[in-house]
Structure formats: structure tokens, C-alpha cells
């Protein structure tokens, strides 16, 4: 009895599963058109199956032969001054932001001990010279041996070296400007004890600024030292500054396939400052008649291509056409190879296309 009941329950469940499957299949068939395509796909084409697309034509344009990039300004020379020995500051000889000359005294540490060491070394040197003079006279009279004279000569050289060392230690207690420039804002005061290698003040040569920027490797054979470029800054939007290309890094960056470039920009008036963001434009000196298409027509990738419209009687199809790209300008891109003048290409609807697909121009 129990076995029959279980058998009937299994049959009922199986029947319900079949009904659900039939219902789902009927709903799916109801959602497709006469060609068996889902409504979402059918709606992307017109009645004869052609995909609706928007198109444009490749056209000739006059394009300035130039390259643009973004860069950063750097000081021509920049250094953070640090003491080579520990000590207490007893003099600060500059004002924050002051322009100083090469060799000017900036800070002085307490050098009492070093000055005393120099005096001691100079006294020992004077004694060594006197001994040397006396022994030379004795040697001429044959009262001392050649070895004794050599010993006094060696002692003299040791004391000369000791004076040089003491004077160098004394000089290191003064921090001087290594080049002409502008000192920054100090973070030390008279009486501060500073340790060896501690940051004290920065010095910047801003009369000339370095402009560091990168360009794609495609420009490598057109770049040369001495090329003029224009520099602009968002901080001074109405001003244009001239610079000159001075160096190209011989190593191409593997990650971005770009070249590091450096230009020098005169900044005698101090309008620009190190660290500023700038835009760079290099003018190669000519305008070119080039073929341009809308940027959105290109299917990007390692091998970019476009869908070119092909007319077959009254029927339109597309052909996958590889292209070689040049410069980008204001939503347009230069075509170096792959298309001819007035070629019609697809600008919208790429996702529904493949090579040879039928298309129809979308009405405006």
C-alpha cells in the first residue's frame, strides 16, 4: 500500500515538471520573431535584417604638424643643504626666500673646538718646521745621520697634513651656497642643535627651469636637440612661454612605450615655479594635408580597424578594414594607412557588426 502511494507521488511530480518545461518553452518561442531571434536582437535591425548604423566619411583636413604633452617644471639646480658634522647653530645669514650668490654664507655652526684644533695643529707645524731647519744644519755639519733627517722631514709632512685636516673641519662648520639661487623657508633657528645629515634649508636655481615630459615612441625619429616648444600653465592661462629641447633619454620606457624628454625654459622674471604642472606643444614646422575620421569610428586594440561601408547594388554591407593611426585632434584621428578619400565608415553600432554584415543607414 505504502509503495503504491510513493509511486503515485513520483508520477505527479514528474508531470508537474513537464508542464513547467512546456510553459517555459512556449514563452520563449513567443518572445522570438519569425527568424528565431530574440526581440532584443531583432529590434537592432530593420525588417530585412540589416543592422541600423550611423556613418561618416573620411575627409582631408589641414593639420598642424605638432605634438602635445603634459609635463612638470623643475629647478635647473636644486639641493637640500645638510651639515656634514653635528653642532649648534650660532648664526643664520639669510632671509627666507632671499636670492643669494654662489659661495655666500648661509648658516654657521659653533666652531670653537674646531678653531682651537686648527691653532694647535698650526703650532705643531711651526715646531716641526723649526726642527727640520735645525736638523738640516746639523746634517750639513755631519752631526746627525741621514735617517734622523728623514725622520724630521716625515714629522713635518705629518704636521702639514694635520693643519689641512683641522682647517677642513673648521670650514665644514659653515654652510655656503653651492650655486646662485633662492633659499627656501628654513625650519631651524639660532641655538638649534643639528645632527649630521639633517635637512636645514633648500636652495633652488629658478633663473632657468627644466621641463620634463614624455612623448610616444612614434615621435622618436622626429625629435632633435634644439627643437622649439611652447609651454603653458593653468596658473597663467593667458601667457605662453618658449623653451628649447635639450635632452632625450636614450632608453624608451617599456611600460608606456614613451620617451622621456627635457627642455630648458628661461625664467628670469620668476613667473613660473618648480613643481608646477604645464602643457607642452612641439611644433615641427609645417602643416600637413591628412585624412581624418571621427575617433569613435575606430575599434581600438593592438590592431585597430574600422567597419567600411561597401555598396553591392542597393544592398549595403560592412568590411573590416585595418588602419594605421596618426595624431588625435578634437575628436578626430588621422589615418595613415587603410582608407582612401571619401571612404564611408561606421561610427555607431559596432557591437552588432561582423565582417560582411548587412547594414542600413540610420535616418537623421
C-alpha positions as CSV (number, residue, x, y, z in Angstrom):
1,X,0.0,0.0,0.0
2,X,2.8,2.4,1.0
3,X,4.7,1.5,-2.2
4,X,1.8,2.4,-4.4
5,X,1.4,5.8,-2.7
6,X,5.0,6.6,-3.3
7,X,4.7,5.6,-6.9
8,X,1.7,7.9,-7.5
9,X,3.5,10.8,-5.8
10,X,6.5,10.4,-8.1
11,X,4.3,10.3,-11.2
12,X,2.6,13.5,-10.1
13,X,5.9,15.4,-9.6
14,X,7.2,14.3,-12.9
15,X,4.0,15.5,-14.7
16,X,4.3,18.9,-13.0
17,X,7.9,19.3,-14.1
18,X,6.9,18.5,-17.7
19,X,4.2,21.1,-17.6
20,X,6.6,23.8,-16.3
21,X,9.1,22.9,-19.1
22,X,6.4,23.2,-21.8
23,X,5.2,26.5,-20.4
24,X,8.7,28.0,-20.4
25,X,9.4,26.8,-23.9
26,X,6.2,28.3,-25.1
27,X,7.0,31.6,-23.5
28,X,10.5,31.7,-25.2
29,X,9.0,30.9,-28.6
30,X,6.5,33.6,-28.1
31,X,9.4,36.1,-27.5
32,X,11.2,35.5,-30.8
33,X,10.3,36.6,-34.3
34,X,9.9,34.5,-37.4
35,X,13.6,34.0,-37.8
36,X,14.0,32.6,-34.3
37,X,15.9,35.7,-32.9
38,X,15.2,37.3,-29.6
39,X,13.3,40.6,-29.7
40,X,16.3,42.5,-28.4
41,X,18.4,41.3,-31.4
42,X,15.6,41.8,-33.9
43,X,15.0,45.3,-32.7
44,X,18.6,46.3,-33.7
45,X,17.8,45.6,-37.4
46,X,15.2,46.7,-39.8
47,X,12.6,44.5,-41.5
48,X,15.1,42.9,-43.9
49,X,17.6,42.0,-41.2
50,X,20.1,44.9,-41.9
51,X,21.7,46.5,-38.8
52,X,21.0,50.2,-38.4
53,X,24.2,52.2,-38.1
54,X,25.4,55.7,-38.2
55,X,28.2,56.6,-40.7
56,X,30.7,59.3,-41.6
57,X,33.1,59.8,-44.5
58,X,36.9,60.2,-44.3
59,X,37.8,63.7,-45.3
60,X,41.0,65.7,-46.0
61,X,42.0,68.4,-43.5
62,X,44.9,70.7,-42.8
63,X,46.6,69.6,-39.7
64,X,49.5,71.3,-37.9
65,X,52.5,69.1,-37.6
66,X,52.9,69.1,-33.8
67,X,52.8,67.0,-30.7
68,X,51.4,67.8,-27.3
69,X,52.1,66.5,-23.8
70,X,51.9,67.4,-20.2
71,X,55.0,68.0,-18.0
72,X,56.4,69.2,-14.7
73,X,58.7,72.1,-14.0
74,X,61.9,71.5,-12.1
75,X,64.7,73.8,-10.9
76,X,67.7,73.9,-13.1
77,X,69.7,73.1,-9.9
78,X,68.2,72.0,-6.6
79,X,69.7,71.0,-3.3
80,X,68.8,70.4,0.3
81,X,71.6,71.7,2.4
82,X,72.7,69.4,5.3
83,X,75.6,69.7,7.8
84,X,78.4,67.2,7.4
85,X,79.0,67.3,11.2
86,X,76.8,67.8,14.2
87,X,76.8,71.1,16.0
88,X,74.8,74.1,17.4
89,X,73.7,76.9,15.1
90,X,75.1,80.2,16.1
91,X,74.4,82.3,13.0
92,X,71.8,82.4,10.2
93,X,73.0,84.7,7.4
94,X,70.0,84.8,5.1
95,X,66.3,85.7,4.9
96,X,63.7,83.2,3.8
97,X,63.2,83.4,0.1
98,X,66.3,85.5,-0.5
99,X,68.3,85.3,-3.6
100,X,72.0,84.5,-2.8
101,X,75.2,84.2,-4.8
102,X,77.4,81.2,-5.0
103,X,79.7,80.9,-2.0
104,X,77.6,83.1,0.2
105,X,77.5,82.1,3.9
106,X,74.0,80.8,4.8
107,X,74.5,79.1,8.3
108,X,77.3,78.8,10.7
109,X,77.7,76.2,13.5
110,X,79.6,76.8,16.7
111,X,83.2,76.1,15.7
112,X,85.1,76.9,18.9
113,X,86.5,73.4,19.2
114,X,87.5,73.2,15.5
115,X,89.2,76.6,15.7
116,X,91.2,75.5,18.7
117,X,92.2,72.3,16.9
118,X,93.5,74.4,14.0
119,X,95.6,76.6,16.3
120,X,97.1,73.5,17.9
121,X,97.9,72.0,14.5
122,X,99.5,75.2,13.3
123,X,101.6,75.4,16.4
124,X,102.8,71.8,15.9
125,X,103.6,72.6,12.3
126,X,105.7,75.6,13.3
127,X,107.7,73.4,15.7
128,X,108.1,70.8,13.1
129,X,109.5,73.4,10.6
130,X,111.9,74.6,13.2
131,X,113.2,71.1,13.9
132,X,113.6,70.5,10.2
133,X,115.6,73.6,9.7
134,X,117.8,72.8,12.7
135,X,118.4,69.2,11.6
136,X,119.3,70.2,8.1
137,X,122.0,72.5,9.5
138,X,123.3,69.7,11.8
139,X,123.3,67.2,8.9
140,X,125.4,69.6,6.8
141,X,127.9,69.7,9.7
142,X,127.7,65.9,9.9
143,X,126.4,65.9,13.5
144,X,123.3,63.7,12.7
145,X,122.7,60.7,10.4
146,X,120.6,60.8,7.2
147,X,118.0,58.7,9.0
148,X,117.5,61.3,11.7
149,X,117.0,64.0,9.0
150,X,114.4,61.8,7.2
151,X,112.5,61.4,10.5
152,X,112.2,65.2,10.9
153,X,111.1,65.6,7.3
154,X,108.4,62.9,7.8
155,X,107.3,64.6,11.0
156,X,107.0,67.9,9.1
157,X,104.7,66.3,6.5
158,X,102.5,64.8,9.2
159,X,102.0,68.2,10.8
160,X,101.2,69.9,7.4
161,X,98.5,67.2,6.9
162,X,97.2,67.9,10.4
163,X,96.8,71.6,9.6
164,X,95.0,70.8,6.4
165,X,92.6,68.4,8.2
166,X,91.9,70.9,11.0
167,X,91.2,73.7,8.5
168,X,88.8,71.4,6.6
169,X,86.9,70.5,9.8
170,X,86.6,74.2,10.6
171,X,85.3,75.0,7.1
172,X,82.6,72.3,7.4
173,X,81.1,74.3,10.3
174,X,79.9,76.9,7.8
175,X,77.2,76.1,5.2
176,X,77.7,78.1,2.0
177,X,75.6,78.3,-1.2
178,X,77.0,75.9,-3.9
179,X,75.4,78.0,-6.7
180,X,73.4,81.1,-7.3
181,X,69.8,80.6,-6.3
182,X,66.9,81.3,-4.0
183,X,66.8,79.9,-0.5
184,X,63.6,78.3,0.8
185,X,61.8,78.6,4.1
186,X,64.1,77.5,7.0
187,X,63.0,75.2,9.7
188,X,65.9,75.8,12.1
189,X,66.8,78.7,14.4
190,X,69.9,80.1,16.2
191,X,70.7,77.8,19.1
192,X,69.2,74.6,17.5
193,X,71.4,71.6,17.7
194,X,71.5,69.8,14.4
195,X,72.9,66.4,13.6
196,X,75.0,65.3,10.7
197,X,72.9,64.9,7.6
198,X,69.8,66.7,9.0
199,X,67.8,68.8,6.5
200,X,68.2,72.5,7.1
201,X,67.3,74.6,4.0
202,X,66.7,74.1,0.3
203,X,68.3,76.1,-2.4
204,X,66.8,76.4,-5.9
205,X,68.2,77.9,-9.1
206,X,65.0,79.2,-10.8
207,X,66.5,81.5,-13.4
208,X,66.2,78.6,-15.7
209,X,63.7,75.8,-15.3
210,X,63.7,72.2,-16.6
211,X,60.6,71.0,-18.3
212,X,60.3,67.2,-18.1
213,X,57.7,65.4,-20.2
214,X,57.1,62.2,-22.2
215,X,56.1,61.6,-25.8
216,X,55.1,58.3,-27.6
217,X,58.0,56.5,-29.2
218,X,56.4,57.1,-32.6
219,X,58.0,60.7,-32.4
220,X,61.5,59.4,-31.8
221,X,62.8,59.9,-35.3
222,X,61.4,63.5,-35.4
223,X,62.8,64.8,-32.1
224,X,66.1,66.6,-32.1
225,X,68.0,68.7,-29.6
226,X,67.3,72.4,-30.1
227,X,63.7,71.9,-31.2
228,X,61.5,74.8,-30.0
229,X,58.4,74.2,-27.9
230,X,55.6,76.2,-26.3
231,X,54.8,75.9,-22.6
232,X,51.5,77.0,-21.0
233,X,50.3,76.7,-17.4
234,X,46.8,76.6,-15.9
235,X,48.1,79.1,-13.3
236,X,48.8,81.6,-16.1
237,X,46.3,80.7,-18.8
238,X,46.9,83.8,-21.0
239,X,50.7,83.5,-21.2
240,X,52.9,81.5,-23.5
241,X,56.5,80.6,-22.7
242,X,59.2,79.4,-25.1
243,X,61.6,76.6,-24.3
244,X,64.2,74.5,-26.1
245,X,64.6,70.8,-26.2
246,X,67.9,69.9,-24.6
247,X,68.0,66.1,-23.9
248,X,66.3,62.9,-24.8
249,X,66.6,59.8,-22.7
250,X,68.2,57.0,-24.8
251,X,66.1,54.4,-23.0
252,X,62.5,54.0,-24.2
253,X,60.1,53.2,-21.3
254,X,59.0,49.6,-21.8
255,X,55.7,50.0,-19.9
256,X,54.3,53.0,-21.7
257,X,56.5,52.9,-24.9
258,X,57.3,56.6,-24.4
259,X,60.4,58.8,-24.4
260,X,61.5,61.0,-21.6
261,X,62.3,64.5,-22.8
262,X,63.8,67.5,-21.1
263,X,63.7,71.2,-22.2
264,X,65.1,74.3,-20.7
265,X,62.9,77.4,-20.1
266,X,64.3,80.8,-19.3
267,X,62.6,82.2,-16.1
268,X,64.4,85.4,-15.4
269,X,61.2,87.2,-14.3
270,X,60.3,84.3,-11.9
271,X,56.8,83.9,-13.3
272,X,56.9,80.1,-13.1
273,X,58.0,77.9,-10.2
274,X,59.4,74.4,-9.7
275,X,56.8,71.7,-9.3
276,X,54.1,73.4,-11.5
277,X,52.1,71.4,-13.9
278,X,52.4,72.6,-17.5
279,X,51.2,71.7,-21.0
280,X,53.8,71.4,-23.8
281,X,53.4,71.8,-27.5
282,X,56.1,70.9,-30.0
283,X,55.8,72.5,-33.5
284,X,57.6,70.5,-36.2
285,X,57.3,73.4,-38.5
286,X,54.7,72.5,-41.2
287,X,51.0,72.0,-41.9
288,X,50.0,68.7,-43.4
289,X,47.1,67.6,-45.7
290,X,45.9,64.5,-43.9
291,X,43.0,62.1,-43.9
292,X,40.8,62.3,-40.8
293,X,37.8,60.3,-39.5
294,X,35.8,60.6,-36.3
295,X,37.6,59.0,-33.3
296,X,34.6,56.9,-32.4
297,X,34.7,55.0,-35.7
298,X,37.9,53.2,-34.7
299,X,37.6,49.8,-32.9
300,X,40.7,50.1,-30.6
301,X,43.1,47.3,-29.8
302,X,46.6,46.1,-30.7
303,X,45.4,46.1,-34.4
304,X,42.8,48.9,-34.7
305,X,40.3,48.7,-37.5
306,X,37.1,50.3,-38.8
307,X,34.0,49.0,-40.5
308,X,34.0,50.4,-44.0
309,X,30.7,50.6,-45.9
310,X,30.6,48.5,-49.1
311,X,27.8,49.0,-51.7
312,X,26.6,46.0,-53.6
313,X,23.8,47.3,-55.8
314,X,21.1,48.5,-53.4
315,X,22.5,46.5,-50.6
316,X,25.0,47.8,-48.1
317,X,27.5,45.6,-46.2
318,X,30.5,46.3,-44.0
319,X,34.1,45.2,-44.4
320,X,36.6,45.0,-41.6
321,X,39.4,47.3,-42.6
322,X,42.7,47.6,-40.5
323,X,44.0,51.1,-40.2
324,X,47.2,52.8,-39.0
325,X,46.5,55.8,-36.8
326,X,48.3,59.1,-36.5
327,X,47.5,62.2,-34.4
328,X,44.4,62.8,-32.5
329,X,42.7,66.2,-32.7
330,X,39.4,67.4,-31.3
331,X,37.5,64.1,-31.6
332,X,39.2,63.3,-34.9
333,X,42.0,60.9,-35.7
334,X,44.5,60.9,-38.6
335,X,44.5,57.8,-40.9
336,X,48.0,57.0,-42.2
337,X,47.1,53.8,-44.0
338,X,44.0,51.7,-44.7
339,X,41.4,54.2,-46.1
340,X,41.0,56.3,-49.1
341,X,39.4,59.8,-49.5
342,X,35.7,59.9,-49.0
343,X,35.5,56.3,-47.7
344,X,32.3,55.8,-45.7
345,X,32.8,54.2,-42.3
346,X,30.5,53.2,-39.4
347,X,30.6,55.5,-36.4
348,X,27.9,53.9,-34.2
349,X,26.6,50.4,-34.0
350,X,29.9,48.4,-34.0
351,X,28.8,45.9,-31.3
352,X,26.2,44.4,-33.6
353,X,28.5,44.0,-36.6
354,X,30.8,41.5,-38.1
355,X,32.6,41.3,-41.4
356,X,30.1,41.1,-44.3
357,X,27.1,42.0,-42.2
358,X,24.2,43.9,-44.0
359,X,23.6,47.4,-42.7
360,X,21.3,50.3,-43.2
361,X,22.0,53.9,-42.5
362,X,20.0,55.3,-39.6
363,X,17.8,58.2,-40.6
364,X,18.8,61.5,-39.0
